[in-house]
Amino acid sequence: MTNDKEQMTKYKLPFLHHPDPKLQFSWYCAQLGLLVFPLFPLLGSVLLGVALLGTWLIKYRRIIRQPQNLGFAVLSILLVISTVFAFDQKEAILGLWNFLPFILFFAAFSVLIQTPQQLRQLSWVLVITSVPVVIIGLGQLFWGWTTPPHWKSIFGWAIASGGNPPGRMASSFMYANTLAGYLVIVFVLGLGLWLEAYQKLRVNYSLNFRISLPLRLPCSTVSVVLLTFIVIIDFVGLILTNSRNAWAITVFACLIYALYQGWHFLVTGVTAIATTILLAAFAPPPIAQLFRKLVPAYFWARLNDQMYPDRPVALLRKTQWEFAWSLTQERPWTGWGLRNFTHLYKTKMHIWLGHPHNFFLMLSAETGLPATLLFCALLGWIFIAGMQLLLNSKAIKAEDRLIFFSYQVVFGVWVLFNTADVTLFDLRLNTLSWLIIAGISGVVYRYSQHDKFIAKHT
């Protein structure tokens, strides 16, 4: 009777289960923190901080033994050295807070997250919480929603009626490009969950049909319906952010999933639609005019910048990237210090700009090439290890491959997004970025240790 009760509890509450009972409380806090994080960043940060500290206290020895954490420790030292030689040390010290706490976060969560089932649970949490975010954004754009003056001091965010910039959805993330980065992550994870549920639905339907079971509404059907709604609303939100970067990456992610599933008809369809839009935006005038009859100006005019003509040269990404690279060439070893790009760019161009719209160029300009190359090497190491695990047919169960593949896709999407923008300066987006990387690293490490144990005892 006790076993039946335990199984029933486990079945009803798989969302709360952790494979290591010692980390159960930290896992509770992590999930609850991520659940409230998009709308209540302060409360979410406290809960995630409790999960971080709890994991460090319980698993300190295991954390320091993981090889990638040694690499991030060296990176931390290089970041501190760059601060010592910074052009403006006060700004550089503030900039360290965008890195050092998150390196500790990565180290803890790469131990806290150990299984594909946990990745699946986190995906559900992140995907579900995206719905109120998009609804707030829709209210902001179409119903003139705004927040009281004191709202930001309480919740950490405020919304401006009509969007920020005007006409572009920003929701609780306050700026359109930041919201776009968030929605790209949850859209890709949602698409992965939808594909999982769709596959289970097909298997269940086929099984029920063969053995003539009475028709009923299985859990996979509910999941498909719910996830279809969420994926659609996130996609609408992505369109309304008016982010060219996010649009391109979303199309790319859909193609990757279609290729992974072997859906060549979908690859053909998505490619045809993307080609039509690109021809409407960039083809010679006679050809472009033909395709513009099919494609709304909202898309092609945004892609070729006709929607925002006569922008200052200093606001063009090409100008920003060239300036960032020139800073790297002047100080290739230590850089100019974190958060120093803004001041240097304003001095040169007489215009304020928060970042150069490329994370890796910004990092090389502010911390030097050694730190940037080490960071890229660590990311590459984790991604390649993840691909090796995915390609090892015996290492990971067939039913878990798609969810792990989804995190690999999100990893790639994050890298692509940061080549034309920077996700570092928003607390929630930066946390999600490190969470994705930690999730992949944690699962890879657990499976590699399991393989070593099997090899040692056979």
N, C-alpha and C positions, 0 to 999 in steps of 0.2 A: 504494500500500500504506500509506503514511504517513497519507494522508487517511482511509482506511478505519479505521485504528487510532484516529485522533483522533476520528472520528465515533462509534466504538464506546465509547471512554472517555467522551465527552460524553453518550452515551445511558445508560451505566451509572451515571454520577455526575452527573446533572443537579442534584442536591442541593448540589453544591459549586461550581457555575459562577457566575461574576459577569461581567456585560457589560463591565466595565472591569478589565483585568488588573492595573492598579496597586492596585486595592482588593481583590485576591483574598485576601491574607492576613487583612485585616481582616474580610472576609466569612466566612472559615473560623472565625475567633475568635468572631464574632457568633453563628453557628449553633451552634457547640459550647457557647458560654456559655449560650444559651437552652435547649439540650438538658439541661444539668445544673442549671439555675437553680432549679427548684422544689424539688429535694431537696438541692442543695449550693449554697446562695446565695452563700457566700464565693467559691468557685471560679468560679461563674457570673459574679459581679461583676468578678472579676479579668479574665476573658476578654472580657467586654463592655467593660471599661475599656481593654483593649489595642486592641479594635476602634475605640473612640471616639478614642483618641489617634492611632492610625494614620490614621484618616480625616481628622482635623484637620490632621495634618502634611502629608498628600498633597494635600488639597483645601481648604486654608485660604482661598484667594482665592474659590473658588466658594461656600463656606459664607457668607462675609461679604457676598456679593453678593445672596443670596436675600432678598427683601423681608420675609418673615415673621420672619426672624431679627433684623432691625432692630427689629421690634415686640417680640420677646421680650427684646432687649437693654434697651429702654426699661422693660419690665416688671421686669427684674432691678434696674434703678435704683430704681424705685418700691418694690420689696420692701426694698431696703437703707435707703431713707428711712424706711419704716415701722418698721424695726428701731431707727433712731436715736431715734424718738419713742415707743418701746415702753414699756409699763407695766413689764415685766420684760425688760431687754435681753439677759440671759444666755439666757433661754428663746427669745427672738426670734432670736438668733444661731444657736442650735441648729436653729430652724425653717427657716432659710435653706438648710440642707442637704437639706431635702425639695424644694427648688425649683431652686437654682442649678446643681447638678451635672446635673440632669435637663434643664435648658434647653440645656446644652452637649451632652448626650446626644441631644436632639431635633435640634439643628443638625447633628450629625455623621451621625446615622442617616437624616435626610432627604436626605442626599447618598449614603450607602452603599446605601440601598434606592432603586432606580430603575425597576424593571419589575414588572408583574403576576406574572411567573414567580417573582420573589423573594418577593413576598407569598405566593404559593402554597407555596413552600418553608418559609417561616416558619410558616405555618398547620400544615403537617404536623409540624414540630418541636414546636410548642406543643400540638397535639392528642395526639400520641403520649405526651408526657411527663405528660399528665393521668391516664393509666391507673394508674401506681404511686401517684400522689397519692390517688386514690379508693380503691384497694385498701388503703392504709394507713388511710384513714378508716373503711373497713368493719371492718378489724381492731380499730380503736380502739373502735367502737361495739358490735360483736357478739362479739368474742373477747377483749376486755379488754387489747388491746395497749397497752403504755406504753414509755417510753424510760428508760435509766439516767440517774442524776443528772448525769453529766458530758456527756451527749449534746448539750445545748444549746450548751455552750462549743465543741464541735467542729463541729457542723453548723449552728448558728444557730437551731435549732428543737427542740421537744420535744412529745410527744403525751401527753395525759392520758387514762387509761382511762375510757371512757364518754362522751367528748366534752367540749367546752368552748364554751358552758355545758353542763352535764350533759344528755345526751340528744340533743345536736346535733353532727353531724360537723364536725370542725375540721381533722383530718389534720395535715400538716406546716405548715399556715398558722396553727395554734395557736388561732384563734378562728373560730367558725362563720361570721360575717358576712364575714370576710376570705376564707375559702375559697369562700363563695358568689360573691363578686365575681370570683374567679379562674375558677371553673367556668362562670359566665355567659359570660365571654370565650371560653374554649376550646370551650364547647358551641356557640356561634354560629359560630365558625370551623369546627368539625367539621361542622356542618350544611351550611355552604357547600361544603365539600369533598365531602360525601356527595352533594349535588345535582349537582355537577360530574361525579363519577364515575358517577352514575346516568344522567345525560344521555349520556355517552360510551358506557355499556353499551347503552342503547337504540339509539343510532346504529349501533354495531358489530353488534348482534344483527340489526337490520333489514338491514344491508348483507350480512352473511353469509347471511341467509335468501334474499335476492334473487338472489345469485350462486351459491348452493348450495355454499358452502365447508364443509369438514368441521368439525364442532363441536370447539371447544377452549376452554380456560379463559383468556380474555383478562385483561390486567392490570386493566382496569376492573372485572371481576367480583371479583377479589381485593380491590381498593380498596373496593368497595361493601360486601363482607362485613366487612372490617376496620373501616371507618368506622361501619357499623351497630352493631357491638359497642361501639366507643368512644363514640358518641353516646348509646347506651342507658346505659352505665355512668356517663357524665357526668351524664345526666339523673337517674339514681338518686341520685348524689351531691348534686345540687342539691336534690332532695326532702328528703334526710336532713340538710341544713344547717338546715332549718326556717326559712329566711329568706323572709318574705313579700315583701320587695322583689325578691329573686331569682326567686321563683315568678312574680310578675306580669310581670317583664321577659322571662322565658323564654317565656311565653305570647305576649307582644307580638312578640318576635323571630320566633316560629313563624308568626304571622299575617302579618308583613311578608314573609317568604320565600314563603308561600303566595300572597299577592297578587302578588308579583313573578313567580312562576311561572304565575300564572293558574289556580291550583288552587282554584276557588271551593268545591268540595265540602269541601276541607280547612278553608277559612276558616269554613264553616258548622259543621263538626264541632267545631273548637277553640272557636268562639264559644259553641256550645251547652254544651260542657263547662264553660267558664269561667263562663257565666251560671248554670249549675246550682250550682256551688260558691259563687258570690256570693250566690245566693238562700238557700242553706243557712246561710250565715254572717250575712246582714244582713236578710233578709226578716222581716216580722211573724211572731210565733210560730206561728200555725196553718200558714202557708205554709212557714216554715223547717223545721218538724218533718217535713213531707212530704218535703222534699228531703234532710233529714238521714238518711233511710232509705237513700238512694243514695250519699251522700258520707261517707267516713270522717271521724270527729271530728278526726283528725290534721290535716286541712286546714281545715275551717270553724272549729274552735275556736281555731286559731292565727291565722286572719285576723281574727276579732272579739275576740281577746285573752282569751277564756274559758279558754284553756289556761294563761294566767298572770294570774289575777285579782289585784286589790288591789295592783297595782304602784304604787310611790311616784310622786307627781305629778312629781317632779323627773326621773324616768326616762322620762317620756312625751316623744315627739318634739315635740309641740305646745309644751310648756313650753320645751324646748331652743331651738326655732326662734324663739320670741318673745324669749327672753333674748339670743340672738345678734343679732337685728334691733335690739333696744334698745341694744346695744353699738355697732352701726353708726351709729345715730342720734346717739349721744353723741360719737363721733369719726369723722365721715364721710370725712375727707380722708386721714388716715394710719392709722386703726385703732389697736388696742391692742397690736399686735405679734404675730408668729407664735408659736404654742403658748401664748398667754396665755389663751385661752378656758378651759382646764381650771382654772387657778388662780382666775380671776374667778368661774367657775360654782360652784366649791367654797366660795368665800367667801360667795356669795349664798345658795346652796341647801344648804350643809353636806353635800354628797355629791360624790364624785369622779366625773368624767365626762371621757373622753378627747377627745371632740369632739361637736358638736351634731347629728350625723347629717344634715348637709346641707353639702356641700363649699362651695357658693357663698355661703351665709349665713356660714359660718365664715370664708371668705376676706374677705368684706366687713367682718366684725367685727374681723378681725385685721390687715388691710392697708389698709382703706379702700375707698371706692367707685371712685376712679380706677383703682387697680390691678385691682380685680375686673372692672370694665367693659372694660378693655383686654384682660384675659385672655379674657373671654367673646367679645370682638370677634375676637381672633385665632383662637379655636376656630371661631367661626362662619365666618370667612373661609376656613379650610382645608376645612371641611365643605361649604360652598357651592361652592368650587372643585372639590371631588371630585364633587359632583352634576353640575356643568356638564360635566366630563369624561365622566361616565357617560352623560349625555344626548346627547353629541356622537357620533353613530353612526359618523363617519369617524375619530375620534381613537383609539379603542381597539378591538382585535380582538374579534369576537363571542365567541370562546372564553375571553377574559380578563375579560369583563364580570361574570360571576358572582362571581369571586374578589374583584374590586375592590368590587363591591356588598357582599360580606360584610364587608369592612373598614369600609365606610360604616355598615353595620348595627351593628357592634361599637362604632364611634364614638358612635352614637346611644344604644346600650345603656349605654355608660360614663357618658354625661351623665345618663341617667335613674337609673342606680344611685346616682350621687353626689348626687342630689336627696333621697335618704332615707338616705344613709350617706356614709362618707368612705373612699376607697381610698388616700389619700396616705401613711399612716403605715406601711404594709407595703412594704418595699423591693422585693419581687418584683412586687407588684401595681402599685405606682407606676411601676416600669420598664416593665411591659407596657402600661400606659396611654399613656405617652409613645412607646413603640414603635409602637403602632397609629396614633397621630397622625402620627408621623414617616413611617411607611410611605405613608400617603395623600398627605402633602405631597411626598414624594420623587417618587412616580409622577406626580403632577400637574405638578410643576416640569419633569420631563424631557419630558413630552408637550407642555407649553406652549412650551418652548424649541425642540422639534422643529417645532412649527407655525410659530413665528417664523422659523426657518431656511428652511422651505419657502416661506413668504410672501415672504421677502426674495429668493429665487432663482427666482421664477416671474414 
